[in-house]
Amino acid sequence: MTVMPDHAPTMTTVRPGMVKFKNRDGKEFQFLVFHGFADIQGDSCTLLAETAVPIGEASDAIEHRIKSLRKELDDAGHREHKSAIEQMMNELTHLNETVFPG
């Protein structure tokens, strides 16, 4: 999603992925975020993320999260819980392969 000045007010969920933004001085920042919410109000956007990692540390953060999920999957008792963990692992694996190919 791209947010421009005078964007219609919107609140949305955020899935794991890359977030790129510019501050008022035009300096660009990139972060990997894990789940959260974005609140867009005309000339501002507030992002509330479970975790935000600078792009330079993102590959390690994804690998660490996948490793933690594997352990959680081993301990999960309910099928629905296992399915949710597997889905998250698949999303993170895809994200890692897309953002950091090879």
N, C-alpha and C positions, 0 to 999 in steps of 0.2 A: 504494500500500500504506500502510496506517495502522499505526503501532506504538504500542501502549499498554503501561502497566506490566504486568509478568508475562507478556509476550508469549512464545510458544514460541520456543526458540532456532531461528534461521533464518539461512542465508546465501543471498544471491541476487545476481544481476547487476542493474546499474542501466543503463537506457537513457537517452538524452538527455531531459531534462525538468526540471520545477520540483520543488524539494525545500523543504518548509516544516517548521520544527521550533521547539520552545520549549526554552529552557534551564531549568535548575532554578529560576530566579527567575520563570519564566513569560514572559520576553521572547521574542517571536517573530522568527524570521529566515527569509528566503527567498533561495534560490540557484538558478541554472540550473546543472545538472551535465551533463557529457558523459561517458558511459560510466564504469563502475566496479563496485564491489561494496559490498553492505551486509551487515554482520554484526550480527544482532540477538540479544541475550542478556538475557532477562528484563527488567531495568530499564535497559538501555542499548542504544544503536545506534551502531555505528561505520560511517561512510560513507567509502569510499576512492574518490575520483572522479579521473578523468583531469584534469578541469578543473572548478572551481567558481567561478561569477561571481555577485556580488551582483545581485539582481533589477533594480536601477537601471541596470546595465550590460549586461543580458542581450540586449537587441535588437541592440546593436552587436556583441556577441560572436557571436551567431548569424550575422549578416551576414558578419562576418569569416571565420567557419568555412566558410560556404558558398562564399565567394570563394576560399579556400584549396583547398577540395575541387574547385572547377571547374578550377583550375590542375593539381591532381593528376590529375584525370580526363583532361585533355589529354595528360599524360605517361604515363598507365597503358598497359601493353602487353598484359596478359592480360584476357580477357573476364570472368573471375571477379572480378578486381580492379576493373574498370570497373563491374561490377554492384554490388559492395559499396559503392563510392563513390556511385553513383547512389541506392542505397537510403538511405544516410546523408544525402545531400542532400535527398531527399524527406522523411525524418523531420524534419530541421531546418526545412525550409520549412513543413511542417505545424505544427510546434511554434511557429514564429514567427507564423504566421497565427492560431493558437489563443490564444496568450498575449498577443499584441500585435495584435489585429484593427484593420484600417483604418490 
